[in-house]
Amino acid sequence: MKRRLTWGIAVLGIMLMSIPSFAQRIEAVVRVNEDRLSEEKKRELMGFAEKVEHYINSFEWCDDPWQTIVYLDLEIIPKDISSGAEDRFSGELLINNSYDIQYYDKRWRYAYQNEELLVHEETYLNPFTNMLDFYIYMILGGEFDKWGTLGGSIYFEKAKHIAEQSKFGLARYIDGWDRRLELVDYILSDLHKPYREMVDYYFYGLSFVNQDNAKARKHCGTAVKMLDKILSNDPENDYAKKFIAAHHIEMVEIFRRALDKDPIRTLLVLDPGNERTYRDILRD
């Protein structure tokens, strides 16, 4: 699997290094799981993954002064529900940034003809491309939150606009859009704000690794305290739990040689499933 390069930082273990300048773009790899399709539909959808890749990769999704690349992996799982002359599908989408943001959605209905062109048109509602656009903006929102406090809000707002339009304007293809609107509303809410602020602290600290370890530990340590507070207030907070799961190895390496290992002790309480990893560091 391709290593994740995030906003000018390649995270390989704990080593960070700069990326050469590129024009901002998304580089997506799209896979189509054809297990639920007939042989006839498989033939009709030949070249479908490449068409979706082109739709995503050829478009400038945001103005990014850092000139960075966002890597995306998408898996589309279509099921033929056609009736009459129109090719209709229900589908599932798994999309992630190959690092620490992932969404899975199984409530997707759309019409698609193989000769249909996939185009970007904000004023035109399309049940297929609206789904892609929504989750791409959701991931961009999460990425930009890493580079400034609540920095991803503009992209979450774009996703919200798509969800609002789709919920009321896609007629028989509205399935799931109420839940997607609830999702982005929660992310933009005050309830989720402490998590988004924590993300900014953590990635700001991460940017100092191998340059100023004291600063790295200071800001990453603050992020751990914020995670502790989030989970104290909401022990089932899925975002905080998944963040720790994705980043606990990085955090261990940041504090491996630190004199103050309080952040590791906190993680030991928050993440008992990785107790051995934390205790090994505390014994060093």
C-alpha positions, 0 to 999 in steps of 0.5 A: 500500500502507498505510504501516506504523505500528509500536507508536506510531511511523510510519516514513516514511523516517526521520520518526517521529511519534506515533499517536493512542490507539486500543483495541489491535486488529489491522487486517487486509486479507485477499485470496483468490487464486481462480486454483486454484478452479472457478467453482462453488467461487468462488461457494461462497466468496463473502464468504470474505475478509470473514469472515476479516477479521472473525474477525481484526479483531474479536478482542483478541489481546493486552493492550497498554498502549500502545494501538496498531494492528497492520496485517496483510496476508494472502493466502490461496491455496486449492486444492480437494481435496474428496472426497465431501460434505466441502469440503476444501482445501489452501492457501498463506498469505502474511502480513506486517505491511506492514513487516518481518515476513513468513511464507509457508506452503504446507503448509495443509490444512483443511475449510471450509463457507461457512456455517461460523462462524469463532470463537475457541475455544482449547480447540477445534482447527480446522485453518483458524483454528489456522493464522491464530492461529499466524502472528498470534501469531508476528507479535505476538511479533516486534512485542513484541520491539521494545518490550522485551528478549524482550518477545514471548516470551509470544506466541511461547509461544502460537504454540508451544502452538497448534503442539503441539496441532495437530501431535498433534490435527488428524488428517489435517490435521497437514501442516506442523505439525511444521515450524511447531513447529520454527520457533517452537522456533528463535525461542525458542531460545538460538541466536536470542536474540542476534537478538531482543536486537538488534531491541530495541536497534534499535527503542529507538534508532529511538524517539529519532530527531528527539528525541535523535540521539546516543541514536538513533545510539548504540543503532542503532550497537550493533544494527549491531555485533550484526548483524555478530556474528550474521552472523560466527557464521552468515553465512547467517542469514536473519533478520539478512539480511532485517532489513538488507534491510528497514531499511538505508534507515532506518539510512543516514538515521540515520547520514547526518550522523553524524561516526562512520560506522563503522556504515555501513562495517559495513553495507557489508561485511554488505550488499554488494548495496546498496554504492552506497547506503552509499558515497554516504553515506561520500562525503558 
